[in-house]
Amino acid sequence: MIDNLLVGSLILLVLSIFATVFRLVKGPSAPDRIQALDCLGINLIAGVAIFSVLLRNTGFFEVILLIGILSFIGTIAFARYIERGVVIERKQSD
């Protein structure tokens, strides 16, 4: 019973990922695309977590942590790029 529920939630999550990828490609503006990219990272984390519970394996916890860290850093980098035009500010010596 629980396995069927987990498989059903994975199917719904895959549909959500497809909708997010559509918004990522078709997004009307850059901030919408960044938000879709962050949502995609969250959906991937949820998918890996459900898959881990389905397989009854704790080996995927590092993958979840890695996806979370990369998603966070990517979102911050893109947001800074949109706000300032550069990701890393460098002081120029005169």
Secondary structure, 3 states (H helix, E strand, C coil): CHHHHHHHHHHHHHHHHHHHHHHHHHCCCHHHHHHHHHHHHHHHHHHHHHHHHHHCCCCCHHHHHHHHHHHHHHHHHHHHHHHHCCCCCCCCCC
